[in-house]
């Protein structure tokens, strides 16, 4: 069995759902049909187009996976070597510095697939096993230059984030779960695109899963249309202590954001629950709890959920407006240097959908295409750390 087939065949028992079998609607494209732009969305009606997918479309084929060729890797090696020789600070390296004559257009094509197509892409074969950490960072930064502008991922200003268990207390409400070994619930990140590059796997666990949030939306309309208006109303989200100057430690944004003929979904239930620690935030209602339970149930169902155990050198590229992702709990190796380790990019691409002003709070104070997204607090300084911190 191929590595891809092996990865797809793995089950995530912690995410098995009691959702009745979901039949893929006729409007969901087949895996063999050409990718096309998603259609105009009318509020509280089903979304159509390639971003509405069900797991059976991709579990048994590899059309969403691209394996880097020897020619691709050769171009990447040459670009990394050129940057290393230049001595240029990595965050000041531009697309013009990082020349990928044939691979570059492919990377742009993957970005467009994520933007207007199915919303996700896997790339395999980045030679992280023979690159130094600095070379790996350079290669990954170079990939990102073909996707857009990297934005800050935390109050430290990290433009490349390190996903690693740093022994942070998951019970602390200000802990970002990516710095622990605990499971991360289904969520979107604070950027148009999120990319993950796997450097090392855990000793066990750590399965990555993702689902189409557009398909979740449609299933909620089918099963509980009364909850759709609840999800299109503002929800309070906690900032986990990463508070911009002059702002409250919480903010409001809907889950279903209908805007200018599109639908963008923003979801992270643990942030909704955490908002309840603030006495001036209204209490969640029974409808809120029912909406979260149904959303999680559908997103994690066998019908919608894609599972994939990322291997060293694999890159996962996701659209945060149309896709949701999650990670299972894992057990690490005792040696800190051998722990599960991924690199993350939050990307503002030069071409994207318009977003309503509700995104100003979660997108660093801007909804301008190409510049929006990320976490910006007083005194933050953009940086690209070589190690997790």
HUQUI-V623044 format. One record per residue. N is the residue number from 0. RES is the residue in three letters. PHI is phi in whole degrees, -180 to 180 (none if undefined). PSI is psi in radians with two decimals (999 if undefined). NEAR is the number of other C-alpha atoms within 12 Angstrom. Layout:
BEGIN
n: <N | N>
res: <RES | RES>
phi: <PHI | PHI>
psi: <PSI | PSI>
near: <NEAR | NEAR>
END
This chain:
BEGIN
n: <0 | 1 | 2 | 3 | 4 | 5 | 6 | 7 | 8 | 9 | 10 | 11 | 12 | 13 | 14 | 15 | 16 | 17 | 18 | 19 | 20 | 21 | 22 | 23 | 24 | 25 | 26 | 27 | 28 | 29 | 30 | 31 | 32 | 33 | 34 | 35 | 36 | 37 | 38 | 39 | 40 | 41 | 42 | 43 | 44 | 45 | 46 | 47 | 48 | 49 | 50 | 51 | 52 | 53 | 54 | 55 | 56 | 57 | 58 | 59 | 60 | 61 | 62 | 63 | 64 | 65 | 66 | 67 | 68 | 69 | 70 | 71 | 72 | 73 | 74 | 75 | 76 | 77 | 78 | 79 | 80 | 81 | 82 | 83 | 84 | 85 | 86 | 87 | 88 | 89 | 90 | 91 | 92 | 93 | 94 | 95 | 96 | 97 | 98 | 99 | 100 | 101 | 102 | 103 | 104 | 105 | 106 | 107 | 108 | 109 | 110 | 111 | 112 | 113 | 114 | 115 | 116 | 117 | 118 | 119 | 120 | 121 | 122 | 123 | 124 | 125 | 126 | 127 | 128 | 129 | 130 | 131 | 132 | 133 | 134 | 135 | 136 | 137 | 138 | 139 | 140 | 141 | 142 | 143 | 144 | 145 | 146 | 147 | 148 | 149 | 150 | 151 | 152 | 153 | 154 | 155 | 156 | 157 | 158 | 159 | 160 | 161 | 162 | 163 | 164 | 165 | 166 | 167 | 168 | 169 | 170 | 171 | 172 | 173 | 174 | 175 | 176 | 177 | 178 | 179 | 180 | 181 | 182 | 183 | 184 | 185 | 186 | 187 | 188 | 189 | 190 | 191 | 192 | 193 | 194 | 195 | 196 | 197 | 198 | 199 | 200 | 201 | 202 | 203 | 204 | 205 | 206 | 207 | 208 | 209 | 210 | 211 | 212 | 213 | 214 | 215 | 216 | 217 | 218 | 219 | 220 | 221 | 222 | 223 | 224 | 225 | 226 | 227 | 228 | 229 | 230 | 231 | 232 | 233 | 234 | 235 | 236 | 237 | 238 | 239 | 240 | 241 | 242 | 243 | 244 | 245 | 246 | 247 | 248 | 249 | 250 | 251 | 252 | 253 | 254 | 255 | 256 | 257 | 258 | 259 | 260 | 261 | 262 | 263 | 264 | 265 | 266 | 267 | 268 | 269 | 270 | 271 | 272 | 273 | 274 | 275 | 276 | 277 | 278 | 279 | 280 | 281 | 282 | 283 | 284 | 285 | 286 | 287 | 288 | 289 | 290 | 291 | 292 | 293 | 294 | 295 | 296 | 297 | 298 | 299 | 300 | 301 | 302 | 303 | 304 | 305 | 306 | 307 | 308 | 309 | 310 | 311 | 312 | 313 | 314 | 315 | 316 | 317 | 318 | 319 | 320 | 321 | 322 | 323 | 324 | 325 | 326 | 327 | 328 | 329 | 330 | 331 | 332 | 333 | 334 | 335 | 336 | 337 | 338 | 339 | 340 | 341 | 342 | 343 | 344 | 345 | 346 | 347 | 348 | 349 | 350 | 351 | 352 | 353 | 354 | 355 | 356 | 357 | 358 | 359 | 360 | 361 | 362 | 363 | 364 | 365 | 366 | 367 | 368 | 369 | 370 | 371 | 372 | 373 | 374 | 375 | 376 | 377 | 378 | 379 | 380 | 381 | 382 | 383 | 384 | 385 | 386 | 387 | 388>
res: <UNK | UNK | UNK | UNK | UNK | UNK | UNK | UNK | UNK | UNK | UNK | UNK | UNK | UNK | UNK | UNK | UNK | UNK | UNK | UNK | UNK | UNK | UNK | UNK | UNK | UNK | UNK | UNK | UNK | UNK | UNK | UNK | UNK | UNK | UNK | UNK | UNK | UNK | UNK | UNK | UNK | UNK | UNK | UNK | UNK | UNK | UNK | UNK | UNK | UNK | UNK | UNK | UNK | UNK | UNK | UNK | UNK | UNK | UNK | UNK | UNK | UNK | UNK | UNK | UNK | UNK | UNK | UNK | UNK | UNK | UNK | UNK | UNK | UNK | UNK | UNK | UNK | UNK | UNK | UNK | UNK | UNK | UNK | UNK | UNK | UNK | UNK | UNK | UNK | UNK | UNK | UNK | UNK | UNK | UNK | UNK | UNK | UNK | UNK | UNK | UNK | UNK | UNK | UNK | UNK | UNK | UNK | UNK | UNK | UNK | UNK | UNK | UNK | UNK | UNK | UNK | UNK | UNK | UNK | UNK | UNK | UNK | UNK | UNK | UNK | UNK | UNK | UNK | UNK | UNK | UNK | UNK | UNK | UNK | UNK | UNK | UNK | UNK | UNK | UNK | UNK | UNK | UNK | UNK | UNK | UNK | UNK | UNK | UNK | UNK | UNK | UNK | UNK | UNK | UNK | UNK | UNK | UNK | UNK | UNK | UNK | UNK | UNK | UNK | UNK | UNK | UNK | UNK | UNK | UNK | UNK | UNK | UNK | UNK | UNK | UNK | UNK | UNK | UNK | UNK | UNK | UNK | UNK | UNK | UNK | UNK | UNK | UNK | UNK | UNK | UNK | UNK | UNK | UNK | UNK | UNK | UNK | UNK | UNK | UNK | UNK | UNK | UNK | UNK | UNK | UNK | UNK | UNK | UNK | UNK | UNK | UNK | UNK | UNK | UNK | UNK | UNK | UNK | UNK | UNK | UNK | UNK | UNK | UNK | UNK | UNK | UNK | UNK | UNK | UNK | UNK | UNK | UNK | UNK | UNK | UNK | UNK | UNK | UNK | UNK | UNK | UNK | UNK | UNK | UNK | UNK | UNK | UNK | UNK | UNK | UNK | UNK | UNK | UNK | UNK | UNK | UNK | UNK | UNK | UNK | UNK | UNK | UNK | UNK | UNK | UNK | UNK | UNK | UNK | UNK | UNK | UNK | UNK | UNK | UNK | UNK | UNK | UNK | UNK | UNK | UNK | UNK | UNK | UNK | UNK | UNK | UNK | UNK | UNK | UNK | UNK | UNK | UNK | UNK | UNK | UNK | UNK | UNK | UNK | UNK | UNK | UNK | UNK | UNK | UNK | UNK | UNK | UNK | UNK | UNK | UNK | UNK | UNK | UNK | UNK | UNK | UNK | UNK | UNK | UNK | UNK | UNK | UNK | UNK | UNK | UNK | UNK | UNK | UNK | UNK | UNK | UNK | UNK | UNK | UNK | UNK | UNK | UNK | UNK | UNK | UNK | UNK | UNK | UNK | UNK | UNK | UNK | UNK | UNK | UNK | UNK | UNK | UNK | UNK | UNK | UNK | UNK | UNK | UNK | UNK | UNK | UNK | UNK | UNK | UNK | UNK | UNK | UNK | UNK | UNK | UNK | UNK | UNK | UNK | UNK | UNK | UNK | UNK | UNK | UNK | UNK | UNK | UNK | UNK | UNK | UNK | UNK | UNK | UNK>
phi: <none | -70 | -55 | -65 | -64 | -61 | -63 | -70 | -80 | -71 | -105 | -115 | -64 | -70 | -113 | -66 | -125 | -91 | -60 | -59 | -53 | -99 | -88 | -64 | -65 | -64 | -78 | -80 | -68 | -78 | -64 | -90 | -80 | -67 | -66 | -139 | -63 | -68 | -77 | -60 | -106 | -106 | -50 | 63 | -129 | -61 | -80 | -122 | 116 | -67 | -75 | -94 | -130 | -123 | -59 | -66 | -73 | -128 | -66 | -119 | -144 | -124 | -65 | -92 | -115 | -121 | -95 | -58 | -83 | -62 | -67 | -59 | -66 | -62 | -63 | -64 | -56 | -65 | -67 | -64 | -62 | -64 | -67 | -62 | -66 | -69 | 72 | -72 | -58 | -59 | -72 | -104 | -73 | -107 | -60 | -68 | -77 | -109 | -85 | -131 | -56 | -106 | -71 | -54 | -61 | -66 | -62 | -63 | -62 | -65 | -61 | -69 | -62 | -70 | -75 | -115 | -106 | -70 | 99 | -149 | -155 | -114 | -124 | -122 | 108 | -66 | -78 | -66 | -70 | -113 | -82 | -71 | -61 | -63 | -68 | -64 | -60 | -63 | -62 | -69 | -58 | -61 | -56 | -60 | -62 | -85 | -104 | 151 | -101 | -74 | -121 | -66 | -105 | -162 | -69 | -84 | 82 | -66 | -88 | -118 | -94 | -109 | -94 | -158 | -73 | -105 | 65 | -72 | -78 | -66 | -80 | -74 | -63 | -93 | -77 | -81 | -66 | -66 | -96 | -133 | -99 | -75 | -65 | -105 | -66 | -57 | -164 | -114 | -96 | -89 | -162 | -65 | -128 | -121 | -127 | -125 | -116 | -83 | -102 | -145 | -92 | -74 | -64 | -157 | 82 | 86 | -62 | -93 | -139 | -151 | -143 | -81 | -68 | -67 | -68 | -60 | -54 | -65 | -68 | -66 | -60 | -73 | -93 | -140 | -59 | -67 | -88 | -61 | -63 | -63 | -78 | -91 | -93 | -63 | -118 | -83 | -122 | -79 | -98 | 52 | 80 | -98 | -106 | -62 | -59 | 80 | -107 | -80 | -77 | -152 | -155 | -120 | -159 | -68 | -83 | -93 | -114 | -86 | -159 | 49 | 81 | -129 | -128 | -118 | -110 | -122 | -146 | -166 | -66 | -68 | -73 | -68 | -62 | -66 | -62 | -71 | -74 | -95 | -66 | -91 | -91 | -58 | -73 | -63 | -98 | -59 | -65 | -61 | -65 | -65 | -64 | -65 | -62 | -69 | -58 | -64 | -62 | -71 | -60 | -92 | -71 | -59 | -68 | -106 | -81 | -100 | -112 | -157 | -88 | -59 | -109 | -51 | 96 | -85 | -119 | -110 | -119 | -134 | -89 | -74 | -88 | -121 | -129 | -122 | -139 | -151 | -141 | -77 | -60 | -141 | -114 | -98 | -74 | -61 | -72 | -57 | -70 | -101 | -68 | -52 | -150 | -126 | -107 | -126 | -122 | -106 | -119 | -105 | -74 | -73 | -129 | -159 | -72 | -73 | -124 | -73 | -64 | -58 | -84 | -56 | -70 | -94 | -113 | 68 | 88 | -142 | -119 | -74 | -58 | 95 | -132 | -83 | 105 | 95 | -112 | -131 | -116 | -59 | 81 | -69 | -128 | -58 | -150 | -125 | -73 | -78 | -127 | -66 | -150>
psi: <2.43 | 2.75 | -0.69 | -0.78 | -0.69 | -0.80 | -0.74 | -0.43 | -0.22 | 2.46 | 2.68 | 1.58 | -0.46 | -0.24 | 0.19 | 2.51 | 2.73 | 0.17 | 2.31 | 2.74 | 2.23 | 2.17 | 2.23 | 2.15 | 2.81 | -0.46 | -0.17 | 2.21 | 2.67 | 2.77 | -0.41 | -0.15 | 2.67 | 2.55 | 2.36 | 2.76 | 2.53 | 2.54 | 2.89 | 2.43 | 2.31 | 2.32 | 2.37 | 0.52 | 2.73 | 2.45 | 2.49 | 2.86 | 3.07 | -0.33 | -0.20 | 1.70 | 2.80 | 2.67 | -0.56 | -0.27 | -0.41 | -0.21 | -0.44 | 0.36 | 3.02 | 0.46 | -0.35 | 0.07 | 2.31 | 2.18 | 2.13 | 2.33 | 2.95 | -0.58 | -0.72 | -0.84 | -0.63 | -0.75 | -0.72 | -0.78 | -0.79 | -0.72 | -0.72 | -0.75 | -0.70 | -0.72 | -0.70 | -0.76 | -0.59 | -0.49 | 0.19 | 2.41 | 2.26 | -0.62 | -0.16 | 0.04 | 2.30 | 3.00 | -0.60 | -0.47 | -0.49 | 1.45 | 2.11 | 1.49 | -0.77 | -0.62 | -0.63 | -0.90 | -0.55 | -0.74 | -0.71 | -0.69 | -0.67 | -0.69 | -0.72 | -0.60 | -0.70 | -0.60 | -0.91 | -0.08 | -2.32 | -0.38 | -0.01 | 2.75 | 2.46 | 2.39 | 2.30 | 2.60 | 0.22 | 2.17 | 1.08 | -0.37 | -0.44 | -0.13 | 2.54 | 2.96 | -0.74 | -0.68 | -0.67 | -0.78 | -0.75 | -0.77 | -0.77 | -0.73 | -0.74 | -0.74 | -0.84 | -0.55 | -0.48 | -0.13 | -0.46 | -2.62 | 2.23 | 2.39 | 2.80 | 2.42 | -0.14 | -3.13 | -0.24 | -0.15 | 0.40 | 2.11 | -0.46 | 2.09 | 2.65 | 2.04 | 1.79 | 2.56 | 1.95 | 0.32 | 0.44 | 2.60 | 1.96 | -0.31 | -0.25 | 2.15 | -0.30 | 0.00 | 2.24 | 2.18 | -0.30 | -0.29 | 0.35 | 3.10 | 0.07 | 2.80 | 2.54 | 2.18 | 2.93 | 2.37 | 2.97 | 2.74 | 2.98 | 0.97 | 2.87 | -0.76 | 2.47 | 2.39 | 2.42 | 2.30 | 2.13 | 2.23 | -0.77 | 2.56 | 2.81 | 2.96 | -0.67 | 2.67 | -2.93 | 0.40 | 2.34 | 2.43 | 2.65 | 2.78 | 2.81 | 2.01 | -0.40 | -0.70 | -0.66 | -0.80 | -0.83 | -0.68 | -0.61 | -0.72 | -0.65 | -0.73 | -0.71 | 1.21 | -0.40 | -0.35 | -0.25 | -0.79 | -0.55 | -0.71 | -0.30 | -0.05 | 2.81 | 2.45 | 2.52 | 2.31 | 2.44 | 2.65 | -0.01 | 0.69 | -0.06 | 1.42 | 2.06 | 2.72 | 2.29 | 0.09 | 2.85 | 2.82 | 0.27 | 2.92 | 3.08 | 2.46 | 2.40 | 2.87 | -0.89 | 2.00 | 1.68 | 2.19 | 2.16 | 0.82 | 0.18 | 2.94 | 2.16 | 2.28 | 2.26 | 2.13 | 2.35 | 1.62 | -0.51 | -0.47 | -0.54 | -0.79 | -0.72 | -0.48 | -0.37 | -0.15 | -0.24 | 2.13 | -0.42 | 0.07 | 2.27 | 2.61 | 2.51 | 2.47 | 3.02 | -0.66 | -0.65 | -0.81 | -0.68 | -0.69 | -0.77 | -0.75 | -0.77 | -0.74 | -0.86 | -0.70 | -0.78 | -0.81 | -0.63 | 0.07 | 2.73 | -0.54 | -0.55 | -0.50 | 2.25 | 2.31 | 2.46 | 2.19 | 1.77 | 2.37 | 2.72 | 2.25 | -0.11 | 2.46 | 2.28 | 2.20 | 2.19 | 2.54 | 2.10 | -0.22 | -0.42 | -0.10 | 2.69 | 2.61 | 2.80 | 2.89 | 2.37 | 2.75 | 2.64 | 2.84 | 2.24 | 2.93 | 2.64 | -0.63 | 2.11 | -0.65 | -0.28 | 0.10 | 2.76 | 2.34 | 2.14 | 2.69 | 2.50 | 2.48 | 2.36 | 2.17 | 2.36 | 1.74 | 2.78 | -0.30 | 2.14 | 3.07 | 2.71 | 2.59 | 2.56 | 2.90 | -0.28 | -0.40 | -0.12 | -0.70 | -0.63 | -0.19 | 0.59 | 0.43 | 0.14 | 2.53 | 0.30 | 2.16 | 2.32 | -0.22 | -0.19 | 2.84 | 2.84 | 3.06 | 2.16 | 1.97 | 2.91 | 2.27 | 0.05 | 2.56 | 2.08 | 2.36 | 2.79 | 1.58 | 2.52 | -0.46 | 2.82 | 2.42 | 999>
near: <9 | 11 | 18 | 29 | 19 | 18 | 24 | 30 | 24 | 24 | 26 | 30 | 18 | 23 | 33 | 23 | 24 | 19 | 25 | 16 | 15 | 27 | 21 | 22 | 20 | 14 | 20 | 32 | 29 | 25 | 26 | 17 | 15 | 15 | 28 | 24 | 24 | 30 | 24 | 18 | 24 | 17 | 24 | 28 | 25 | 32 | 40 | 31 | 35 | 34 | 47 | 42 | 46 | 42 | 35 | 27 | 28 | 32 | 29 | 23 | 21 | 24 | 24 | 30 | 28 | 27 | 25 | 25 | 18 | 16 | 17 | 29 | 27 | 22 | 25 | 36 | 30 | 24 | 33 | 36 | 25 | 24 | 31 | 25 | 15 | 16 | 17 | 18 | 21 | 35 | 31 | 23 | 31 | 24 | 27 | 16 | 29 | 33 | 28 | 29 | 22 | 20 | 30 | 28 | 19 | 23 | 31 | 28 | 22 | 37 | 39 | 31 | 33 | 41 | 39 | 30 | 33 | 46 | 42 | 44 | 38 | 38 | 37 | 31 | 30 | 39 | 33 | 31 | 17 | 16 | 23 | 19 | 25 | 24 | 29 | 36 | 38 | 43 | 44 | 48 | 44 | 42 | 45 | 42 | 36 | 36 | 40 | 35 | 35 | 45 | 45 | 39 | 38 | 42 | 30 | 26 | 28 | 31 | 40 | 43 | 41 | 37 | 37 | 36 | 36 | 25 | 22 | 19 | 17 | 22 | 15 | 16 | 24 | 25 | 27 | 36 | 32 | 38 | 30 | 31 | 34 | 29 | 29 | 34 | 34 | 38 | 39 | 36 | 43 | 38 | 46 | 48 | 49 | 47 | 45 | 42 | 41 | 42 | 37 | 30 | 31 | 32 | 20 | 17 | 27 | 39 | 38 | 39 | 43 | 49 | 47 | 48 | 46 | 47 | 45 | 46 | 49 | 40 | 39 | 35 | 28 | 22 | 20 | 24 | 22 | 17 | 30 | 33 | 25 | 28 | 37 | 30 | 22 | 23 | 38 | 37 | 36 | 33 | 37 | 31 | 25 | 34 | 28 | 27 | 18 | 13 | 21 | 22 | 30 | 31 | 32 | 29 | 33 | 32 | 40 | 42 | 38 | 35 | 22 | 16 | 20 | 32 | 40 | 41 | 40 | 45 | 44 | 34 | 33 | 32 | 37 | 37 | 27 | 30 | 30 | 26 | 24 | 23 | 11 | 13 | 21 | 20 | 19 | 24 | 16 | 12 | 22 | 29 | 21 | 21 | 36 | 34 | 24 | 31 | 44 | 36 | 31 | 40 | 44 | 41 | 37 | 34 | 34 | 44 | 45 | 41 | 39 | 38 | 37 | 38 | 33 | 28 | 33 | 37 | 41 | 42 | 45 | 47 | 46 | 43 | 43 | 47 | 46 | 46 | 43 | 37 | 35 | 33 | 30 | 28 | 23 | 26 | 20 | 12 | 12 | 18 | 18 | 18 | 31 | 39 | 39 | 40 | 44 | 41 | 45 | 45 | 45 | 40 | 34 | 25 | 24 | 30 | 34 | 25 | 33 | 28 | 21 | 30 | 36 | 26 | 37 | 44 | 40 | 35 | 26 | 26 | 26 | 24 | 24 | 28 | 26 | 38 | 38 | 43 | 38 | 35 | 29 | 18 | 14 | 23 | 20 | 27 | 24 | 34 | 27 | 25 | 24 | 27 | 22>
END
